[in-house]
Amino acid sequence: MSSPKNSGTGRGTHSGSPSAMDYDGHCAEIVTQAGLLATALRAEGTDLTATVPSCPDWNLAQLVRHLGAAHRWVEEIVRTRATEPPPDTALRVLPRDPTEAPSDLADRLTEGAGLLADALLAAGPDASIWTPLPSGSPRFFARRMCHETVIHRADATLALHTDFSVPEPVAVDALDEWMELGSLPEMFDYHPDRRALLGPGRTLHFHATDTPPEARADWLVDLTGDALAWRRAQEPAAVSVSAPLTELLLLIYGRRSSDTAPVEITGDTELLEFWLALVNFE
């Protein structure tokens, strides 16, 4: 699981719509996304040694092992109502040599995702547990692991050269979560270099071109104050990015670069690249 140090763009710094998904939806989507990834792994000719372009230090086997270990790590926290984190070595130490067939790795992934979803549903959203950022409840982990699974499935599709798509509510919620986590005041403790993003006139607007108006799929990142802030709004900005929703998701999560993604950029491209470089997700 990606740590707080690897999260994107907040308490007191957000104005927007309620979450596009609820707790049960997050739990269900963990299973759905893991199942989709497992299906891709079971395809004939899957090469577990293929490099993951968006996580170039990993091959496909390492990516899937990391995700599966994250599911089981969080499942232990939730099931035991842990008050401190268990060891996370299995998430970090990932031998490059595949030791399992793709189908076996797929089976283990779906089993772990199911165990996690079951533990989350059994605990309920408001149980008291350890979380790496303010929350202290399974609600944090349900949402985080939902989108962890979404994004690492995207990583796998890039390695496998297959198409990636995600339902609109899931993509919108993933972008909301990205903005919320990265705007937490604690992020300056984890990433003091992000203070360099702040400055007069520094605003970024992201607009999804393929969503209905009621989706309100516009995000305004405001770097003009003394903290990172965001809101759901369609407003003039120093730089504006328009693209299909899935492409915005991949761009903001660092899975595509702005010069290869099918996006339209107007305004201060240097500000966009500076922001993307400092809010990277791994």
Disulfide bonds with the S-S distance in Angstrom:
none
